[in-house]
């Protein structure tokens, strides 16, 4: 069984830039441990003679996907008219990532 301890959680928190309280840490750690236990249980399932499946609905003819056709649904001016801010014909959004 895989082990998920505080040091792994702290490494994930650093990578994901997540801040949490000590109470949240205990709750999150318990939840992640349960996920690891569940995945380990799934690893015990015998799939030796099970054919591969690339798509859950692969055999269902009624689920055929539509043809991907590029088309303009809105005029650019109409689309940008509803945007709070724009620049160069594009919607301007606040930055999501900041430099370190």
C-alpha positions as CSV (number, residue, x, y, z in Angstrom):
1,X,0.0,0.0,0.0
2,X,1.2,3.5,-0.8
3,X,1.8,5.8,2.1
4,X,0.8,9.5,2.0
5,X,2.2,11.5,4.9
6,X,2.6,15.1,5.9
7,X,5.8,15.6,4.0
8,X,4.1,14.6,0.7
9,X,1.2,16.9,1.5
10,X,3.6,19.8,2.3
11,X,5.4,19.2,-1.0
12,X,2.1,19.3,-2.9
13,X,1.0,22.5,-1.0
14,X,4.3,24.1,-2.1
15,X,3.9,23.1,-5.7
16,X,0.2,24.1,-5.9
17,X,0.8,27.2,-3.8
18,X,-1.9,26.3,-1.3
19,X,-2.1,27.8,2.2
20,X,-4.1,25.9,4.8
21,X,-4.7,25.8,8.5
22,X,-3.5,22.9,10.7
23,X,-7.2,21.7,11.0
24,X,-7.5,21.7,7.2
25,X,-4.2,19.9,6.9
26,X,-5.5,17.0,9.0
27,X,-8.8,16.8,7.1
28,X,-7.0,16.9,3.7
29,X,-4.4,14.3,4.8
30,X,-7.2,12.0,5.9
31,X,-9.1,12.4,2.7
32,X,-6.0,11.8,0.5
33,X,-5.1,8.7,2.5
34,X,-8.6,7.3,1.8
35,X,-8.1,8.0,-1.9
36,X,-4.8,6.1,-1.9
37,X,-6.4,3.1,0.0
38,X,-9.2,3.1,-2.6
39,X,-6.8,3.1,-5.5
40,X,-4.8,0.3,-3.9
41,X,-8.0,-1.7,-3.8
42,X,-8.6,-1.1,-7.5
43,X,-5.1,-2.4,-8.2
44,X,-6.2,-5.8,-6.8
45,X,-8.8,-6.2,-9.5
46,X,-7.8,-8.9,-12.1
47,X,-7.9,-7.3,-15.5
48,X,-5.7,-9.9,-17.2
49,X,-8.3,-10.9,-19.8
50,X,-10.1,-7.6,-20.1
51,X,-9.9,-6.0,-23.6
52,X,-8.7,-2.4,-23.7
53,X,-11.3,0.3,-24.0
54,X,-10.3,3.7,-25.4
55,X,-13.8,5.3,-25.1
56,X,-16.7,4.3,-22.8
57,X,-19.2,4.7,-25.7
58,X,-17.0,3.2,-28.4
59,X,-19.6,0.6,-29.4
60,X,-22.7,2.8,-29.3
61,X,-23.7,4.1,-32.8
62,X,-26.2,6.5,-31.5
63,X,-23.5,8.6,-29.8
64,X,-21.7,9.6,-33.0
65,X,-20.0,12.9,-32.6
66,X,-21.0,15.8,-34.9
67,X,-18.6,17.0,-37.5
68,X,-16.4,19.8,-36.2
69,X,-17.2,22.7,-38.5
70,X,-15.7,26.1,-37.8
71,X,-18.2,28.9,-38.1
72,X,-18.7,32.4,-36.7
73,X,-21.6,32.6,-34.4
74,X,-21.2,36.2,-33.3
75,X,-19.7,39.2,-35.0
76,X,-16.5,40.2,-33.2
77,X,-17.9,43.7,-32.4
78,X,-21.1,42.1,-30.8
79,X,-19.0,39.7,-28.8
80,X,-16.6,42.3,-27.5
81,X,-19.5,44.7,-26.7
82,X,-20.3,42.6,-23.6
83,X,-16.7,42.4,-22.4
84,X,-15.7,44.6,-19.4
85,X,-12.3,45.4,-21.0
86,X,-10.7,44.7,-24.3
87,X,-7.4,45.2,-26.1
88,X,-6.6,44.6,-29.7
89,X,-9.9,42.8,-30.5
90,X,-9.5,40.4,-27.6
91,X,-11.0,40.3,-24.1
92,X,-8.6,41.6,-21.5
93,X,-8.6,39.6,-18.3
94,X,-6.6,40.1,-15.1
95,X,-3.4,38.1,-14.8
96,X,-3.9,34.7,-13.1
97,X,-0.2,33.9,-12.5
98,X,2.2,36.4,-11.0
99,X,6.0,36.3,-11.3
100,X,7.8,34.8,-8.4
